Every structure is written in structure tokens, then in C-alpha cells.
Amino acid sequence: MATITKLKVDELRKELSIRGLDITGTKSILVRRLEEENKKQKLSGDKKRLRVDDTDSIGPGKMNAVEEYKKMSVKELREVATSRGISSTGSKKELVERLCDAAADSPNDKSKDDLGVGDEGDTEKLVTATKKGAAVLDQYLSDDIKARYHVLQQGDEIYDATLNQTNVGNNNNKYYVIQVLENDSGGNFLVYTRWGRVGAKGGTKINGPFTSADDATSEFESKFYEKTKNHWSNRKDFVCQPKQYTWLEMDYDENGKESSGYDVLKRISDVIGQSNRTLLEDLSSQFYTVIPHDFGFKKMREFVIDTPQKLKRKIEMVEALAEIEVATKILEDNTDIQEDPLYYQYEQLRCKLVPVEVGSQEFLMIENYMKNTHAKTHSGYAVDIVQVFRASRDGETERFQKFSDTSNRMLLWHGSRLTNWAGILSQGLRIAPPEAPSTGYMFGKGVYFADMFSKSANYCYASSAARNGVLLLCEVALGDMNELLSADYYADKLPPGKLSTKGVGATAPDFAKSQILEDGVVVPLGKPKAQRKQGSLLYNEYIVYNVEQIRMRYVIQVEFNYGR
């Protein structure tokens, strides 16, 4: 942001509005108000940095990381590195540097949220666009053309191509858009192109008008070949060529980019411990080509996916993209629907939500569970309940029936981003697909739960600018658990007789204070106490690898309050 005093009045009011502050008054008043708010945020940020590191592994705070790690023996450093999914080879100096780098890349740093939901100053954002008809009309087309034209479709052929070329080593991150536009009234056609660095408007050109669709499509196909060295007619067998653009394939019914993104991330996970910078740059380039990012004009080498923490954030991003796709389909405009559109969309979830009365026994039990299990290491925010809903997904109770008499059934927390909830409520909690890398999941590919509220609340990725969050309380059939003290990426291969994995934490709710519901479900709502077993986790994690062991019981809408 420019120096505050140099901002215009309307710019000052915009900045104040973003922060939820009063926008009235003269320029001097607006400047003073914004400066005071910035000072508060800086102080708040300094306090956050002084707090104990808000990760779920035992380790020193980030500010004193170097000093603390230097005091450790090589054996201790290797144990910490292993627990955090970091390579444990090398000298003491290399281990210290690696651990400090990992601390700086902590996924709990909300201001670097990959989806751009966090605080101001995010360094990378997903590229978005608006769909009209079968394809997206480029956002930089003039309003006049948008009002009169659409992307040409002839049968199954949609003349719309988005090309991308990312090369981390050469600092390339550029796109090329080609569209054939047909007048809504018919009769004439345009060929539109736009090119530049991802995130920037770049250059644009319109060829035409053409009176023949054949002439326009010929121009389109010629440009496509020039940039990719692939023929448009053979694009289903597209072969990436050196120093050429890659075609981003769009299935206009179902987007397949997520699976391509997973595939590249899986290959990154296979080599991330080999310290092969050139290979990681190449694979990162492939990922950013498939899932374009707006890095502005920063150097691309800053965004190489070279640590387990960065890999995990990208896996979460691809998961969120899949959830956003589900939400988009549910929220599609259905003009033929006669009933209330909001109620129609609610019905599309196929998940019955019944409000729980404030002050009822159910509500108080949930509130008590939430307050008692808010960890001291997560003291940077307080949480208030906005609304509690009793949840019942279509078919889930029947699916869970075979586990309804399983011993050791617990009511456990699960938090997730707001972008994910349409997918979660409509399709249930799901396990990562086969193409996702196993190393992105501390105890293998499964559904993760916690008995500490704030551990799950962190996965809402709320911030002072986006304070709303949603969590689940699920009945989870855990049965006989495989207890582990440190990470095991292949824990989903359970030993015979085991039904779930428990990552044992150093602190957990006092089990003696648990509440047992009428149907035998255990609610571990006791206040936290230190545990005898000491592993690499601060708090317990419970993981199941069969979604039939899960039954949603409550959906809790909350509001995060920072600095309270």
C-alpha cells in the first residue's frame, strides 16, 4: 500500500472500509484513523510472533528457533526433523537450517494462505474468471463486446483456449488466451487474443470481423499451433513441446485440473528429500502450468515447492479447488426452478440441518466441550458460537449402521475452510484420492479428527479479516486404535484388528471427566491435562480410513475474535 498520506480520500475510505472502520470525516481524520489501525495490527502481529509457535508439533517458537535448535544434539534435531516430515540427514548445521526454514514456512501462517482468504499482503493467488454460456468470456473484453458476443460453439467444439507457460528457472509465468467470438445475432465473428504475465492484463488484440465462421476458426487454429506446436484438431492427444505453451484442457461439464495437479504434487513428494533443486524447479513449473497462480512480478524461484510444508499447502489448495467445484454446481442459477432459490440450494445439499436451541442440554454440552478444549497454545483468538445445527446426511445413518455397536465411539471435532462446506455437507467427509501424495498426510490418507476444539478450529483458516468458521462434531467409530507417537505416512495400512490410528499428544482432555451420551458415544470434554506418553504431537489426532465409520452429528457455526 502506498504511503498513507499520499492516498486520495476515496482510497483512504476504501482501506478503512476493508478493515470495518468508520469512513466519515476529513482527509486528515481518515489518515489518522488508518495510521492508528495499522499500529494496532503491527502490535498484534508482534505479539503473535512472540507467542509459542502455533504448530501441532513440539518445537521452539520461530523467533528463538535458531538459538533453541543450536542447543540440541544431532540426535534430538533428527528426531524433531523426522516428526515434522523433514529430511533428517546431514550435519548439525544443515539440520538447524532446514528446521528454521520449515518454521518460516509453517502452514499456520494465515497471512500466506494460498487461496488469498487471509490478511492483506498475500503473495500468491489463484487465477479466477467468470463463466458465460458454455465458456468463459475473457474478463478484459470491453463491456460492449461482452453484451453482444459469446464464445463460438459448433456442436461439441468450443473455440476457447487458455495456454500457460511457467518456467521457474527462467522466471517465466505467462499465459495466452485465444477465443472465437460470435455475435449474439449471428453473422459476424471476431478472434480475440490476450497475452502477458499471469495476474496482469497484458496485451490484447481483436482480429475481424469475419463474415464466415470457417475463416475465424482457421485463424484461431493457426494461432493455437503457432503457440503450442500442436494441432487444435489433435488436442486430445496434446504433447507438451519445449519452450512452447501448454494447453490447459477444460472439460466444460467437469473440471479435471485437480487430478493433474495431484499428479504433479505426487511426483514432487517422491523427490522432495533428494535436494535436487533443478528437478524441483521443473516439477514446480509443471504444477503452476496446470494450476496457474498470480505471483505478480516476484521472482519465480521464491515459489519452488521444496519443503513438506509447501507441498502440504498445495495439496490443501487442490483439495479446496475440488470442493469449490462442488459448491459452484450447487449454486448454479436454475431459472426453471419455481421455488425459493435458497431453499432449493439447501435441498441440493441433501443434509438436514435442525437448529439446536440455545441453552438446551445439547447446546451447553457442545459449548462446554468447546471452551474446555481450547488449548493454551492457541490463545491468539477466542471463539463464540453463532449457531448449532443437528445434522443428518441422506444415507449416512444407514451406512454407519454396521459400526453403531462398535466399542470406542467418540464425538470428535473436524474443522475446514468455508470454501469446503458445500462439498462436505453434500458428499460427506472424504479421503484424498489415489493420485494425491501420501507424504502430505501425517498419518496417511484418511479423515482426521481431534478431541481439542482449537486444534480443529485452526483448520478453518479464519483471520481478523474473515472471522467466520464452521466445524463438525462427528460420531467416529474408532474401535481398537493403532497408537503412534510420531508421523507415519503409511499408517493407513492398519495392523490386523485395528480400526483407526491415534496420534498420541502430550496434552489431552481429562478422560475421567468425559460425558457418555445415551447411545454410548463418549464426549471427551474434560479440561486438558498432561499425558504419560510423550511423542512429537502436542495434541491427539484420530484418523479413520473408511468413511463409513463417520456419522455427522452437529454443524457448528462460529465467530473468531482476535486479540480478545
N, C-alpha and C positions, 0 to 999 in steps of 0.2 A: 504494500500500500504506500502511496506517495506520502511525503511529509504532511502531517495533518493540517498545518496552517495553509498549505498550498491547495487544499481541496476546495472545490466550489460548494456552495450551500446545499445544492441538491445531492452532491456526492457525500457530504457530511451526513445529511439526513438518511441517505441510503445505508451508510455504515452503521448509524445509530439504530435504524430500523432492524437491520440484521441481528443486532445484539439485544433487541427487545427494549430499547431505551426511548425516552421522550425525544421527539424530533422537532419540538417547537422552540422558538427563540431566535435571537440574532446569531450571526456567524460566530462572534466571539464566545457566546454561550455554548453553541454547538461544539466548537473546538475544545473548550474546557471540559465539557461533558465527555467527549470521546477520549481525551487525554487521561482523564480520571479513570475511565473504564479500562483503558489499556494498561494503566499502572496496576489496577486490581488484578487483571488477568496475568500480568507478569509476576506479581507476588504470589498468586495462586499457583502458577507454573513452577516458581522456585520452591514452594512448599512441597509440591508433588515430587520434585526431583530429590528433595531431602528425605522423603518417606522411604520406608523399606521397599525394596524392589517388588512390584506387584505382579510377580510371576507365580506359578504354582510349583516351582522347584525351589528347594532351599538354596540360597546363594546370597552374596552380599549385594547391597544397593549399588546402583550404577555409578554414583558419584565416587564411591570409595572402592570400586571394583578392582582397580589396578593394585592398590595397597593390600587389599584383603587377599587377592589371589597370590601375590608375591609371598605372603606368609605361609601359604600352603605347600605341602610336599608335592612331588611329582605324582605320587600315587593318589593323593587327595584330588589334585587337579584332574587327573584322568577319570576318577570316579564322577566328579561333577560334570565333566565333558560328556561322558557316556550317558549320564542321566538326562542331559539336555539334547541328546541326539547329535552331538558334535564329535568330529573325529578326535580320538584320544591318543593319537600317535604324535611323535615329535619331541623336541626339547621342552624344558620348563618355559623358556621364553616364548616359544611358539604356542604352547598351551594357553599361557596368560593372554597373549594377543588374540587368540581365537575366541576365548571366553569373553573377553572385553568387547570384541566385535559382535558377538552373539547378543550380549546385553544391550548394545546400541541398537540392534535390530529387533528388539523384543516385540512380539505381536501385540502386546498390551499397550503399545504406544498409540493411543487413539488418534493423535494428530496426523498419523500417517496411514490412516485407514484407506485401503486400496480402492474402495468404492466411492471415495470422496464424500462420505457421510459425516466425517469427523469435523475437527476445527478448521478454521481458515488457515491456508498455507499448505494444503495437501500438494504433494509434488507429482502425483500421477493420477490420472482419471481415466475411466473407461470412456470410449467414444460412443455417443448416443445419437439417434436420429428418429424422425417421426414418420410413421407409415401412412401412405395414402393409396388406397386401392390395393393392387397386387404387390406393389413395390414402394419403396421409399422415394419420394421426390426430394432431391438434394436440398438441404436446408438453406443453401445460399442462392438458390434460384430467386429471382425477383417475385414479389407478390403478384404482379401482373401475369407472369407466366404460370405460377402455381395455380392461379384462379382459372386459367384457360387450358392447361395441358395436364396430361398424365403420362406415366411411363408406358410405352408401347408393349402390348401383349398380343401375340399371334398364336392362338392355341395354347400349348404349354410353354412356348418361348416367351420369356420376359427379357426385354432388351435393357438390362441394368447390370453393370459390372462394377464392383469395387475391388481395386487392386492395391496391394500393400507390399512394401519392401522395407524390412528392418534389418540393419546390419550394425550390431553393437560396436564391433571393432572399427568400422568406418564412420560411426556416428550418424548413420542413415536411419531415418524413421519417417518414411514418406508414403503418400497414397496417390492413387489416380482413379478418379470416378468417371465412368462413361455411361450416358443414358440416351436412349432414343425417346423423344417426347412427341406424343401425338396430340393434336388439337382435340379438345373435347367434342367439337362439332365435326371432326374428321376433315380430311382434305389436305392438310399440310403437316410436316414433321420437322423436328429440329434434332440435331445431335449436340448434346451438351457434354463438355468435359471440365473437370476441375482437378487441380493437382497442387501439391505442396507438402509441407511437413505436417504430420498428424497433429491435430489440435488447432492448426492455423487455417484461415480461409484459403490462402494460396491464390493461384491464378485460375481464371475461368475463361471459357470460350464457347460460343454457340455457332455452329455451322448450319446453314439453311436460311430460309425454309426450303424443304424438299417437297415436291408435289407427289412423289412416289415413295411408298414405304420401302420398296426394294433399294432405292438409292440411299435412303437414310440408314437402313440396316447394313448395307455394303460398307458405308463409311464407318459405322460402329465396329464391324468385324475387322476391318483393316486396322483401325486404331488398337483394338484388342490384341491382334497379332503383333503389331509393332512393339507393344509394351511387354508382352509375355512370351513371344515366340511360340505360342500355342494357337491353334485354330479354334475359333468360337464353336464351330460345329463339333469339335472333338473335346470340348472342355471337360466332359465327364471322365476323360482319361488324362486329365491335366498332369503335365510333368514340369516341375519347377526347373527353370533354367538359370545358370549362373548369371549374376548381375542383372537379372530381369525381375519384373514384378510377379508376385504370386496372386492368383485369383482367389478371393475369399468366397467360397461357394455358399450360396444361400438357398436353403430349401424353404420356399415361401409358405409352407404349411408347418414345418417343424425345423427349428434351427439346430444344426449339427455341430456348431463350433465348439460346444463344451467338450464333446468326446475327443476332438482333435487337440484341444488344449490339455486335457488329461494325458493324452498320449505323449505329448512333448514333455510334460512335467514328470511323467514316469521315467522317461529317458534321462532327465536331469537328475532324478533321485538315484539312478543307477551309477552316476559318475561324480556326484557332488563331493564325495570323500576323497577323490583322487587328485585334487589340487591341479586339475588340467584346465587352466584359465581359458585357453583358446577354444576347447570343446564346449565349456560352459557358455562362453560368449556366443558361439554358433547356435547352441540349443536355445539360449535366451532369445536370440534373434528370431528363431523359428516360432517360439511361443508368442512374441509380440507381433509377429506377422499374422498369426492365426487369431489372436485376441488383441486387436490394436489398442494402444494406450496413448494418451496425450501426455508427453513428458515436457511440453513446452520446448524451450531451446537449451535444455540442460544436456550435458554430455551423456551419451547412452551408456558409457562404461559404468556410470553410477548405478545402473539398474540391472546389472547382471544378477541372475538368480544363482547365488553362490553359497548360501548358507541354508541349513534346515529351516531356520525361522522364515526366511524369504520364501522358500518353497512352500511352507505351510500356509503363508498368507495368500499365495497364488492359488493353492488348492481351494482355500476358502472362497476366493473370488470366483473360481469356476463353478463351485457349488452354488454360490449366490446367483450366478447367471442362470443356472438351470431353474432355480426357484423363481426368479423374476419372470422367466418364460411362462411358468405355470400361472403366475399371478396375472400376466398380460392376457392370457387366454380367458381367464375367469372374468376379467374386467372388460373384455371386448364389447363394443357397442352393439347391442342386439335390438335394432329398431323395430323388429317384428313383435317383440315381447310387449304385451299389453299391461302386465302387472308392474308394480313398483320396481324400478331397476335395481335399487339397493337390496330389496328383498330377494329378487331374482339372483343376484350375485351371491347373497348369503346362502341360498339354496344350492348354488353350484358347489359350495364347499362340502356339502354332504356331511356336515358336522353340526350336531345340535348343540347350541350354547344356551344355557339357562342361568340367569343371574343368581348369585348366592347373596342372600340378604345380609347387609352389614350388621354386625353384632350377633349373628347366629353362631351356634357352636362350630359349624363348619368354617365360617369366616374367621372366628377367633383362633381356631386351631391353626389355620394357614398363616394368619398374622403372627402368631406366637412362633411358629416354625421359622418364618422369615426373619423375625427380629433376633431370635436366639442364635441363629446360624449365620449371622452377618459377621464375617471374620475381621479381626483387628487389623490384619494386613491390607484390608480393603476399606480402610477408613476414610478414603478421599471423597466418599459420597454417602448420602443417606437415601433410602428408598421408601416411597409411600405407595400404598395400594390404591389404585384408582377404581378397579372393578375386578371381581372374581366371577368366573363363569364355570358352572358344571359342564363338562364336555362329554359328548358321546358321538364318536365317529361311526358312520354306517359300516356295519360288518366287523368292527373291531372287537366287540364283546364276544361275538361268536368265534372269531379267530383265536381269541385269548383263552377260550373255554378249556382247552386241553392243559393249560397251565394254572387254572384257577385254584387248584388244590395243591400247587407246588409249595413246599416249605420255603421260608425266607422270601416272602414278597414284601417289598418296601415301597413307600411313597417317596419318590425322588425328584429332584429339580432338573430341568433342562432349559437352557436359555439359547436364544438365537436372534439374528438380526431381524429388523422389521421387514426387510425385503423377502424373508423366507417364509412368512407365516401363511400366506395363501397356499403355498405348496405343502406345508406341514399339516395344516388343518384339513386340506382336501385329500392328501395322499398319505398322511401319516409320517412318522419319523422313518427315515430310510438309511440304508447302509450305502457307503460310497461304492460306485460301480467298479467292475474289474479293472477298467483302464486307469483308474486313479492309483497313484503310487502309494505303497504301503507305508513308506517312511514318513508320510505326512501325518500319521496317526500313532500316538504314543503307545497304545496297546492294540494295534491292528485295526482293521476296518470293522467298525461296529457302531452302535449308538451309545453315546456317553451320557452319564448322569452323575449327579453329585448330591451329597447329603448336607453340604454347606450352601446356603442360598446364594451368598455373594460370589462363590466360585462360578456358579451358573450365570449369575447376573452379569459378570464380566463379558460373557459371550453375546450379550445384547448389543455391545459396542455403542452404548449411549455416550453422549458428550454434553457439555454445557450448552451447546447449540442445538442438540437433538436429544431431548431428555426422556422421551417415551420409550418404553420397553415392554416386551411380552415374554413370559415364561410359562412353562408347563409344569404341572405336578403329575407324574405318571405312576401308575402301579406297575412295578417291574418285577417279574418272576426271576429271581436271582439263583434260587436253588443252592447247590453246593458250589462255592466260588473258588476260583484259582487265584490265590493271593500273591501279588507281586510287589516287590519293594522298589523296582526301577523299571525303566522303559523296556518294552519288548514289542517290536514292530510286528511280530508274528504271533502275538498272543491269541489271535482269533483261531489258531489251531489248538483248541482246548484239549487238555488231557482227558482220558476216558472218565466218565462220570461227572465231569464239571459242566455247569450250565452257564457260567459267566466268569468274568475277570473282575477282581477288585485290586485297584492300585492303592496300596495302603499308605495313608497320610500320617504325618506326625501329630496332627490335631484332628479331632473328630467330635461330633456331638456325643455327650454322655449317654451311652446306650441304655443305662439303667433308668433314665428319665424318658425313654421313648413312650409314645402313646400307641396302643394297639386298637385298631378300629374293629367294629363288629364282625367284619368279614375276615379278620385275621391279618390285615395289612399293617405293617409296622411303620410308624411315623417317627423318625429319629430327630425329634425336636428338642432334645436336651441341649444345654449350653456346652460349648466346646471345652474339651479337656485334652491334655497331652496323652499320647498313646505309648504303649510299651515298645512296639515295633517302630524302628526309625529307618525310613528309606529316603528316597530322593524327593518325595512329594510332600508338600505342606498339608494337603487335604485329600480325602478319599476320592477316588473315581470308580464308578461302577460301569461296566461295559457288557452289553449283550450283543450277540452276533446273529440273532434270529428275531426279526421284528414282531413275530407272533408272541414274544414274551413281554410285549409292551401294551398297556391299555391306558389311554389318556383319561385322567380324572378331572383335572381343573386347568383352566386357562386363566392366567393372572396378568392383568394389565397394570403396569407400574409407572411411576414417575421418578426419575433420578434427580437428586438435588445435590449439587456440588458446593463444597465449601461451607456446609451447614454443620 
